[in-house]
């Protein structure tokens, strides 16, 4: 048997519990991964609470987790891109809070030694969301990009990718996060009344493209500043797509995009921050704490003995058993309002309409980023 974190009813983080599950084995084209770290993302919090029931119903006992890092320990027939013992980073669908998982070999890429386990475990969801969104919006040299909630997990990666691709970046965040944004190469502005005027003051040349990661007033303000909805995208306000005609950027997750994010980190051009590293058996802790005291900061719990064997220390993972990690969602104050479709606890969109993907029991079939972010297709 293997072990995993699951929940058998909707509710607060204390509904999460360890369960025994049959040990999985790979089929043709698949690999089994002994998980070392799994990302805690806002989707997990919303799904666990039941916010997504009308679009994506849980099947109890329901597992969680869509991104992970670990060691390949079994390889199915026909796999030529991975071998037992390989360290990998990957993505799955509601299966990562586990000691073992099985995924198609096409959903993992190599993890270099320079990429810590904890950062690797939470890279795919935030990183691929940002990467896909900016590609869909055509961000590149000559652009001035406005990123709303720029200090969060998706926003902070988007800032860095846009700078890497030759764009100037303006980022909205609460005041305590401004130095963090400057360190990433963005010009920060604060939330609240007068936002459009503050953006114009720091970017008198105007903005050419905008990515909304928070919802609410961000979309109409972005349209005003960009001169139209054509290059305004939101990952946080599904209703704004129909209301304002803005774009809903995203796309299929891919090993190619994930490998590029890993390459940028290895080259020192992508900075990844981790909020916490918690042993698997105590996974309720990071899902309960959705906003750190300082954006980009790490936090740790008391070093009581974990139920899953292994040890960990703040800033990295050293464990025999899997550890769940959480990437930053910004500080308190980064979410000054609750708009329709916005998940106030986790800081990203909960769905406000649309069709849910199939909640099949085969957990690791690759689906689009938007399926994970807002439960729709």
C-alpha positions, 0 to 999 in steps of 0.5 A, a space after each residue: 500500500 501507499 499513502 495519500 492525503 484526501 478529504 471525504 467531505 467538503 470543509 476546512 483544512 481539517 477535513 484532510 486526512 491520510 489514507 491508504 491507497 493501492 500502490 500504483 504501477 505504470 502502464 505503457 508510456 507511463 512512469 511512477 514517481 516517488 513524490 518528494 514535494 507537491 505544490 499547494 495551489 489556490 485551486 486546492 483550497 477552493 476545491 476542498 471547501 466545495 466552492 467548485 461543486 457545481 462545475 467539478 464535483 469531488 469523488 470521495 475520498 478525493 485527492 488533491 495536488 496538480 504539480 509535483 517533483 520526485 524520483 522515478 522509481 518504475 517505468 512502463 513499457 515504451 518509455 524512452 525519455 525517463 529511467 528509474 532514478 531520474 529526478 523529475 518535475 511534473 504535472 498531474 490532475 488531483 493526485 500529487 499529495 501522495 507518496 507515489 503517483 503514475 503519470 504519462 512520461 510526457 508530463 515530467 521533465 528533468 529536475 537539475 540539482 540547482 532547483 530545490 525540491 520545494 521550489 520544483 514541487 510547486 513550479 508547474 501550476 503557477 509557472 505554466 499559467 504565467 508562461 501560457 498567459 503571456 504567450 497568448 497575449 503576445 508579450 514581447 519587446 516594446 510592450 509595457 505590461 500591467 500585471 495585477 496581483 504581481 506579487 502572487 505566485 502567478 504574478 511574480 513569475 509573469 513579471 520575470 518572464 515578461 522582463 526576460 522577453 523584453 517587456 517593461 512591467 508595471 505591477 500592482 501590489 500592496 505597499 509591503 510588496 513593492 520592494 519585492 516587485 522592484 527586485 524582480 524588475 517591475 515598477 510597483 503601484 498600490 491598489 485602491 482608488 486612483 489606481 489608473 492615475 497611479 499607473 499613468 504616473 509611473 508609465 506615462 508612455 502608457 501600457 500595451 497589454 495587461 494580465 489580471 490575476 485578481 479580478 474586480 476593478 482590475 479588468 475595466 481599469 486595464 481596458 481603460 489604460 490599454 485603450 481596449 480589450 484586445 490585449 487584456 487577459 484575466 485568469 481571475 474573473 471568468 465573467 469579465 470575458 463575456 462582460 468586457 470582451 477581454 481574453 481568457 489566456 491559457 492553454 494546455 500544460 506541456 513538458 516543453 513549457 515546463 522545461 523552459 521554466 526549469 532552464 530559466 531557473 537554472 540560468 539564474 533568470 527566474 526566481 522562485 519563492 516558497 511560502 512553506 514546506 510541510 510534511 505530507 501528513 500535516 498538509 492541512 497547514 499550508 492549505 489553511 494559510 493562504 496569505 503569508 506575512 510577506 510576499 516571497 517569504 518562507 514560513 515554517 511550522 514547529 518542527 514536530 515529528 512528521 507522520 511521513 518519515 523524513 526531515 525538512 528545514 526552512 528553505 529546502 526539502 530534505 526528506 524520504 517522504 513527500 512534502 507539500 509546499 505552498 507558493 506565495 499568494 501575496 500579503 494581506 491587503 493584496 485582496 482588498 475586495 471580493 468580486 464575483 468569481 474571486 476566491 477570497 481565501 486563496 486569492 484566485 478565481 473560483 468559477 462563476 460559470 462554464 462546464 466542468 471537466 470530467 472528474 474521472 478516477 484516472 487522476 493524472 490525465 493532462 488537462 489545460 491550465 484553466 481546468 486547474 485554475 477555475 474548474 472550467 474548459 
